[in-house]
Amino acid sequence: MPSFKPLWEAMVLETVKHDNRQEIIDYLHGALERTKQLIYSRDRMQDIITENSPDNDTEFAINFYIFHFISLVKSLGDNLAWIVKLYCKMSLDEKKTDLTFRSFENCLIAENRKLFHCIYSNPHFEEFRRIKTFRDVIHHKHALHVETVELGFNGPKKIMIAVDPKSGLIIDGKRYMEKIAPKRAEASSKESIAKYGLRKLIVWIGRVDEMPWEDPLVFCQRFIVLIGELYNSTCERILLELSRKLLGKVSNYLPKIGVAIISLTDEIHTNDRILIDGTTTSFIQDAFSIEINNRKINVAKAGQVIGLKTNEKVRKGDFVFKLPSTQT
C-alpha cells in the first residue's frame, strides 16, 4: 500500500488539515495492525501446509487461521468504510457504515464521486462483497471448514477451502455441496467428527479444473492484494484532495492545440505541479506552458485568464489545483 504511509505521515505531522484528523489516524492505525495480522495468518498457514502432511491436526490448524483471516478481511473493509465516512463527513448511521451496503454506496457517490470510484470501480470488488458471506457462515452458522480433498481415489491429498462458503450447510435436509458438486465421495470417521468436528476425507472424482475448492493460500493472497488495492487507491485520493490548493477553473478548451483557458483565483508558476480535476477529468501534470495573449510567461496572478497547454483533454468547469512539489 504505497499511498498508506504518505497519508499517515501527513495526518500525524499535520501537514494537511481535517476536522476529523485524529479519528482518521485512529482508523488508519487500526488498519495497519489488522494488515499485519492478516499477513501473519497467511504466513502461518503457509508454514503449516509446507511442514506437515494433510491430516486432521493440520486441517484443524488451517481452519483456525482461515477463520481469523476472513474476519480480518471484513474488519479491514469496515476500517476503510469508517475512514471514508469520517473524511467525507457522511451523515450515515454507524450500523450502515459498511462498504457492502447499498446505502453506504449511495451516500458516498453523492458526497465524493471520485472516492466512490476508487473503491467500487475495482474489478475485484465483488470478491470483497462475497467475504461477508464467508464471515456470516463462520460466525452465525459455524459451518465453514477447510477440507482435505483427495484428487481421485489414492491420488494426492490437499487441504482446500470451498469456493462457495455455503457448501458445508444443510439446506432442505441435504448438504448444499450435493447441489453444486455431485462428483464427490465422502469418507466419514466418527473419531474425527467427535474430536475435531471435521469429516475425515473427501475424494474428488471429477475434473481438477471443476473442483468447488481452491488452495487456501491462493484464496488468502487474492484478498491481501484486493485489500491493498482498495486502501492504496483510497489513501492516494484522500491525500491528493487534502494537499491540493485551488488555482482556478477551466472556462474553455481548444482541442486543436490542446490548450485550456483558465480563470485564475490564485497565482500559478511555470513548472508548478498541478491537478486538473472534474466530473470525468483527473490527471496530474506540470504547468510547462503558460500564456497570456499568445505571450509565454512564467508567473500569472489571481484574476488573470491564461492559456495552459495540457497533456490530456479537459472540459469546461474542470478545476485546476496546485499540488505540493513532492506530490506524485
Contacts in CASP RR format, 6 or more apart in sequence:
PFRMAT RR
TARGET T0000
AUTHOR 0000-0000-0000
METHOD contacts of the structure
MODEL  1
MPSFKPLWEAMVLETVKHDNRQEIIDYLHGALERTKQLIYSRDRMQDIIT
ENSPDNDTEFAINFYIFHFISLVKSLGDNLAWIVKLYCKMSLDEKKTDLT
FRSFENCLIAENRKLFHCIYSNPHFEEFRRIKTFRDVIHHKHALHVETVE
LGFNGPKKIMIAVDPKSGLIIDGKRYMEKIAPKRAEASSKESIAKYGLRK
LIVWIGRVDEMPWEDPLVFCQRFIVLIGELYNSTCERILLELSRKLLGKV
SNYLPKIGVAIISLTDEIHTNDRILIDGTTTSFIQDAFSIEINNRKINVA
KAGQVIGLKTNEKVRKGDFVFKLPSTQT
1 35 0 8 1.000
1 228 0 8 1.000
1 231 0 8 1.000
1 232 0 8 1.000
1 235 0 8 1.000
2 232 0 8 1.000
3 231 0 8 1.000
3 232 0 8 1.000
3 233 0 8 1.000
3 235 0 8 1.000
3 236 0 8 1.000
3 239 0 8 1.000
4 28 0 8 1.000
4 31 0 8 1.000
4 32 0 8 1.000
4 231 0 8 1.000
4 232 0 8 1.000
4 235 0 8 1.000
6 235 0 8 1.000
6 239 0 8 1.000
7 28 0 8 1.000
7 235 0 8 1.000
7 236 0 8 1.000
7 238 0 8 1.000
7 239 0 8 1.000
8 25 0 8 1.000
8 28 0 8 1.000
8 32 0 8 1.000
9 15 0 8 1.000
10 16 0 8 1.000
10 239 0 8 1.000
10 242 0 8 1.000
10 243 0 8 1.000
11 18 0 8 1.000
11 21 0 8 1.000
11 24 0 8 1.000
11 25 0 8 1.000
11 28 0 8 1.000
12 25 0 8 1.000
14 21 0 8 1.000
15 243 0 8 1.000
16 239 0 8 1.000
16 242 0 8 1.000
16 243 0 8 1.000
17 242 0 8 1.000
18 24 0 8 1.000
18 87 0 8 1.000
18 242 0 8 1.000
19 89 0 8 1.000
20 86 0 8 1.000
20 87 0 8 1.000
20 89 0 8 1.000
23 86 0 8 1.000
24 83 0 8 1.000
24 86 0 8 1.000
24 87 0 8 1.000
27 79 0 8 1.000
27 82 0 8 1.000
27 83 0 8 1.000
27 86 0 8 1.000
28 83 0 8 1.000
30 79 0 8 1.000
31 76 0 8 1.000
31 79 0 8 1.000
31 80 0 8 1.000
31 83 0 8 1.000
31 231 0 8 1.000
34 72 0 8 1.000
34 75 0 8 1.000
34 76 0 8 1.000
34 79 0 8 1.000
35 76 0 8 1.000
35 227 0 8 1.000
35 228 0 8 1.000
37 68 0 8 1.000
37 72 0 8 1.000
38 69 0 8 1.000
38 72 0 8 1.000
38 73 0 8 1.000
38 76 0 8 1.000
38 224 0 8 1.000
38 227 0 8 1.000
39 224 0 8 1.000
41 65 0 8 1.000
41 66 0 8 1.000
41 68 0 8 1.000
41 69 0 8 1.000
41 72 0 8 1.000
41 220 0 8 1.000
42 65 0 8 1.000
42 69 0 8 1.000
42 217 0 8 1.000
42 220 0 8 1.000
42 221 0 8 1.000
42 224 0 8 1.000
44 65 0 8 1.000
45 62 0 8 1.000
45 65 0 8 1.000
45 66 0 8 1.000
45 69 0 8 1.000
45 216 0 8 1.000
45 217 0 8 1.000
45 220 0 8 1.000
46 217 0 8 1.000
48 58 0 8 1.000
48 61 0 8 1.000
48 62 0 8 1.000
48 65 0 8 1.000
49 58 0 8 1.000
49 62 0 8 1.000
49 159 0 8 1.000
49 216 0 8 1.000
49 217 0 8 1.000
52 58 0 8 1.000
53 157 0 8 1.000
54 148 0 8 1.000
54 157 0 8 1.000
54 158 0 8 1.000
54 159 0 8 1.000
55 148 0 8 1.000
56 148 0 8 1.000
56 192 0 8 1.000
56 195 0 8 1.000
56 196 0 8 1.000
56 198 0 8 1.000
56 200 0 8 1.000
58 159 0 8 1.000
59 145 0 8 1.000
59 146 0 8 1.000
59 147 0 8 1.000
59 148 0 8 1.000
59 159 0 8 1.000
59 196 0 8 1.000
59 198 0 8 1.000
60 196 0 8 1.000
60 198 0 8 1.000
62 146 0 8 1.000
62 159 0 8 1.000
62 216 0 8 1.000
63 145 0 8 1.000
63 146 0 8 1.000
63 198 0 8 1.000
66 146 0 8 1.000
66 161 0 8 1.000
66 216 0 8 1.000
66 219 0 8 1.000
66 220 0 8 1.000
67 138 0 8 1.000
67 144 0 8 1.000
69 220 0 8 1.000
69 223 0 8 1.000
70 131 0 8 1.000
70 134 0 8 1.000
70 135 0 8 1.000
70 138 0 8 1.000
71 135 0 8 1.000
71 138 0 8 1.000
71 139 0 8 1.000
73 128 0 8 1.000
73 131 0 8 1.000
73 135 0 8 1.000
73 223 0 8 1.000
73 227 0 8 1.000
74 131 0 8 1.000
74 132 0 8 1.000
74 135 0 8 1.000
76 227 0 8 1.000
76 231 0 8 1.000
77 99 0 8 1.000
77 128 0 8 1.000
77 227 0 8 1.000
77 230 0 8 1.000
78 97 0 8 1.000
78 98 0 8 1.000
78 99 0 8 1.000
80 99 0 8 1.000
80 119 0 8 1.000
80 230 0 8 1.000
80 231 0 8 1.000
80 234 0 8 1.000
81 97 0 8 1.000
81 98 0 8 1.000
81 99 0 8 1.000
81 104 0 8 1.000
82 97 0 8 1.000
83 234 0 8 1.000
83 238 0 8 1.000
84 90 0 8 1.000
84 108 0 8 1.000
84 115 0 8 1.000
84 119 0 8 1.000
84 234 0 8 1.000
85 92 0 8 1.000
85 97 0 8 1.000
85 104 0 8 1.000
87 115 0 8 1.000
87 238 0 8 1.000
88 108 0 8 1.000
88 111 0 8 1.000
88 112 0 8 1.000
88 115 0 8 1.000
89 111 0 8 1.000
90 107 0 8 1.000
90 108 0 8 1.000
90 111 0 8 1.000
91 107 0 8 1.000
92 103 0 8 1.000
92 104 0 8 1.000
92 107 0 8 1.000
96 103 0 8 1.000
96 104 0 8 1.000
97 104 0 8 1.000
98 104 0 8 1.000
99 105 0 8 1.000
99 119 0 8 1.000
99 128 0 8 1.000
100 128 0 8 1.000
100 129 0 8 1.000
100 132 0 8 1.000
105 116 0 8 1.000
105 120 0 8 1.000
108 115 0 8 1.000
108 116 0 8 1.000
108 119 0 8 1.000
109 116 0 8 1.000
113 279 0 8 1.000
114 237 0 8 1.000
114 241 0 8 1.000
114 277 0 8 1.000
114 282 0 8 1.000
115 234 0 8 1.000
115 237 0 8 1.000
115 238 0 8 1.000
118 230 0 8 1.000
118 233 0 8 1.000
118 234 0 8 1.000
118 236 0 8 1.000
118 237 0 8 1.000
119 125 0 8 1.000
119 230 0 8 1.000
119 233 0 8 1.000
119 234 0 8 1.000
122 226 0 8 1.000
122 229 0 8 1.000
122 230 0 8 1.000
122 233 0 8 1.000
124 222 0 8 1.000
124 226 0 8 1.000
124 229 0 8 1.000
125 226 0 8 1.000
125 230 0 8 1.000
127 222 0 8 1.000
127 223 0 8 1.000
127 226 0 8 1.000
128 223 0 8 1.000
128 226 0 8 1.000
128 227 0 8 1.000
128 230 0 8 1.000
130 165 0 8 1.000
131 223 0 8 1.000
133 165 0 8 1.000
133 166 0 8 1.000
134 144 0 8 1.000
134 165 0 8 1.000
137 143 0 8 1.000
137 144 0 8 1.000
137 165 0 8 1.000
137 166 0 8 1.000
137 168 0 8 1.000
137 169 0 8 1.000
138 144 0 8 1.000
141 169 0 8 1.000
143 168 0 8 1.000
143 169 0 8 1.000
144 162 0 8 1.000
144 165 0 8 1.000
144 168 0 8 1.000
145 168 0 8 1.000
145 198 0 8 1.000
145 199 0 8 1.000
146 159 0 8 1.000
146 160 0 8 1.000
146 161 0 8 1.000
146 216 0 8 1.000
147 159 0 8 1.000
147 160 0 8 1.000
147 161 0 8 1.000
147 162 0 8 1.000
147 198 0 8 1.000
147 199 0 8 1.000
147 202 0 8 1.000
147 213 0 8 1.000
148 157 0 8 1.000
148 158 0 8 1.000
148 159 0 8 1.000
148 160 0 8 1.000
148 200 0 8 1.000
148 201 0 8 1.000
148 202 0 8 1.000
149 157 0 8 1.000
149 158 0 8 1.000
149 159 0 8 1.000
149 160 0 8 1.000
149 201 0 8 1.000
149 202 0 8 1.000
149 203 0 8 1.000
149 204 0 8 1.000
149 211 0 8 1.000
149 213 0 8 1.000
150 156 0 8 1.000
150 157 0 8 1.000
150 201 0 8 1.000
150 202 0 8 1.000
150 203 0 8 1.000
150 204 0 8 1.000
151 157 0 8 1.000
151 158 0 8 1.000
151 204 0 8 1.000
151 208 0 8 1.000
152 203 0 8 1.000
152 204 0 8 1.000
152 205 0 8 1.000
152 206 0 8 1.000
153 203 0 8 1.000
153 205 0 8 1.000
157 201 0 8 1.000
158 215 0 8 1.000
159 216 0 8 1.000
160 211 0 8 1.000
160 213 0 8 1.000
160 214 0 8 1.000
160 215 0 8 1.000
160 216 0 8 1.000
161 213 0 8 1.000
161 214 0 8 1.000
161 215 0 8 1.000
161 216 0 8 1.000
161 219 0 8 1.000
162 168 0 8 1.000
162 177 0 8 1.000
162 212 0 8 1.000
162 213 0 8 1.000
163 212 0 8 1.000
163 213 0 8 1.000
163 214 0 8 1.000
164 176 0 8 1.000
164 180 0 8 1.000
164 212 0 8 1.000
166 176 0 8 1.000
167 175 0 8 1.000
167 176 0 8 1.000
167 177 0 8 1.000
167 180 0 8 1.000
167 181 0 8 1.000
167 212 0 8 1.000
168 175 0 8 1.000
168 176 0 8 1.000
168 177 0 8 1.000
169 175 0 8 1.000
169 176 0 8 1.000
170 176 0 8 1.000
171 179 0 8 1.000
177 184 0 8 1.000
177 212 0 8 1.000
180 212 0 8 1.000
181 212 0 8 1.000
183 204 0 8 1.000
183 205 0 8 1.000
183 206 0 8 1.000
183 210 0 8 1.000
184 202 0 8 1.000
184 203 0 8 1.000
184 204 0 8 1.000
184 205 0 8 1.000
185 202 0 8 1.000
185 203 0 8 1.000
185 205 0 8 1.000
186 199 0 8 1.000
186 201 0 8 1.000
186 202 0 8 1.000
186 203 0 8 1.000
187 199 0 8 1.000
187 200 0 8 1.000
187 201 0 8 1.000
187 202 0 8 1.000
187 203 0 8 1.000
188 199 0 8 1.000
188 200 0 8 1.000
189 199 0 8 1.000
189 200 0 8 1.000
189 201 0 8 1.000
192 198 0 8 1.000
192 199 0 8 1.000
192 200 0 8 1.000
193 199 0 8 1.000
193 200 0 8 1.000
204 211 0 8 1.000
204 213 0 8 1.000
239 327 0 8 1.000
240 275 0 8 1.000
240 323 0 8 1.000
240 327 0 8 1.000
243 323 0 8 1.000
243 324 0 8 1.000
243 327 0 8 1.000
244 275 0 8 1.000
244 277 0 8 1.000
244 321 0 8 1.000
244 322 0 8 1.000
244 323 0 8 1.000
245 266 0 8 1.000
245 321 0 8 1.000
245 322 0 8 1.000
245 323 0 8 1.000
246 265 0 8 1.000
246 266 0 8 1.000
246 319 0 8 1.000
246 320 0 8 1.000
246 321 0 8 1.000
247 262 0 8 1.000
247 264 0 8 1.000
247 265 0 8 1.000
247 266 0 8 1.000
247 267 0 8 1.000
247 268 0 8 1.000
247 272 0 8 1.000
247 274 0 8 1.000
247 320 0 8 1.000
247 321 0 8 1.000
247 322 0 8 1.000
248 262 0 8 1.000
248 263 0 8 1.000
248 264 0 8 1.000
248 265 0 8 1.000
248 266 0 8 1.000
248 319 0 8 1.000
248 320 0 8 1.000
249 262 0 8 1.000
249 263 0 8 1.000
249 265 0 8 1.000
249 317 0 8 1.000
249 318 0 8 1.000
249 319 0 8 1.000
249 320 0 8 1.000
250 260 0 8 1.000
250 261 0 8 1.000
250 262 0 8 1.000
250 276 0 8 1.000
250 314 0 8 1.000
250 315 0 8 1.000
250 316 0 8 1.000
250 317 0 8 1.000
250 318 0 8 1.000
250 319 0 8 1.000
250 320 0 8 1.000
251 261 0 8 1.000
251 262 0 8 1.000
251 263 0 8 1.000
251 305 0 8 1.000
251 316 0 8 1.000
251 317 0 8 1.000
252 260 0 8 1.000
252 261 0 8 1.000
252 316 0 8 1.000
253 259 0 8 1.000
253 260 0 8 1.000
253 261 0 8 1.000
253 310 0 8 1.000
253 313 0 8 1.000
253 314 0 8 1.000
253 315 0 8 1.000
253 316 0 8 1.000
254 260 0 8 1.000
254 261 0 8 1.000
255 313 0 8 1.000
257 309 0 8 1.000
258 309 0 8 1.000
258 310 0 8 1.000
258 313 0 8 1.000
259 291 0 8 1.000
259 307 0 8 1.000
259 308 0 8 1.000
259 309 0 8 1.000
259 310 0 8 1.000
260 276 0 8 1.000
260 307 0 8 1.000
260 308 0 8 1.000
260 310 0 8 1.000
260 314 0 8 1.000
260 318 0 8 1.000
260 320 0 8 1.000
261 305 0 8 1.000
261 306 0 8 1.000
261 307 0 8 1.000
262 305 0 8 1.000
262 306 0 8 1.000
262 307 0 8 1.000
262 308 0 8 1.000
262 320 0 8 1.000
263 303 0 8 1.000
263 305 0 8 1.000
264 300 0 8 1.000
264 301 0 8 1.000
264 302 0 8 1.000
264 303 0 8 1.000
264 304 0 8 1.000
264 305 0 8 1.000
264 306 0 8 1.000
265 302 0 8 1.000
265 303 0 8 1.000
266 302 0 8 1.000
266 322 0 8 1.000
267 299 0 8 1.000
267 300 0 8 1.000
267 301 0 8 1.000
267 302 0 8 1.000
268 274 0 8 1.000
268 287 0 8 1.000
268 290 0 8 1.000
268 299 0 8 1.000
268 300 0 8 1.000
268 306 0 8 1.000
268 320 0 8 1.000
268 322 0 8 1.000
269 287 0 8 1.000
269 298 0 8 1.000
269 299 0 8 1.000
270 287 0 8 1.000
270 288 0 8 1.000
270 289 0 8 1.000
270 290 0 8 1.000
270 297 0 8 1.000
270 298 0 8 1.000
270 299 0 8 1.000
271 286 0 8 1.000
271 287 0 8 1.000
271 288 0 8 1.000
272 286 0 8 1.000
272 287 0 8 1.000
272 322 0 8 1.000
273 284 0 8 1.000
273 285 0 8 1.000
273 286 0 8 1.000
273 287 0 8 1.000
273 322 0 8 1.000
273 323 0 8 1.000
273 324 0 8 1.000
273 325 0 8 1.000
273 327 0 8 1.000
274 284 0 8 1.000
274 285 0 8 1.000
274 286 0 8 1.000
274 287 0 8 1.000
274 320 0 8 1.000
274 321 0 8 1.000
274 322 0 8 1.000
274 323 0 8 1.000
275 282 0 8 1.000
275 283 0 8 1.000
275 284 0 8 1.000
275 320 0 8 1.000
275 321 0 8 1.000
275 322 0 8 1.000
275 323 0 8 1.000
276 282 0 8 1.000
276 283 0 8 1.000
276 285 0 8 1.000
276 310 0 8 1.000
276 312 0 8 1.000
276 314 0 8 1.000
276 318 0 8 1.000
276 319 0 8 1.000
276 320 0 8 1.000
276 321 0 8 1.000
277 318 0 8 1.000
277 319 0 8 1.000
277 321 0 8 1.000
278 315 0 8 1.000
278 317 0 8 1.000
278 318 0 8 1.000
278 319 0 8 1.000
279 315 0 8 1.000
280 315 0 8 1.000
281 312 0 8 1.000
281 313 0 8 1.000
281 314 0 8 1.000
281 315 0 8 1.000
281 318 0 8 1.000
283 311 0 8 1.000
283 312 0 8 1.000
284 323 0 8 1.000
284 327 0 8 1.000
284 328 0 8 1.000
285 310 0 8 1.000
285 311 0 8 1.000
285 312 0 8 1.000
287 308 0 8 1.000
288 309 0 8 1.000
289 296 0 8 1.000
289 308 0 8 1.000
289 309 0 8 1.000
290 296 0 8 1.000
290 297 0 8 1.000
290 298 0 8 1.000
290 300 0 8 1.000
290 306 0 8 1.000
290 307 0 8 1.000
290 308 0 8 1.000
291 297 0 8 1.000
291 306 0 8 1.000
291 307 0 8 1.000
291 308 0 8 1.000
292 300 0 8 1.000
292 304 0 8 1.000
292 305 0 8 1.000
292 306 0 8 1.000
292 307 0 8 1.000
297 306 0 8 1.000
300 306 0 8 1.000
308 320 0 8 1.000
END
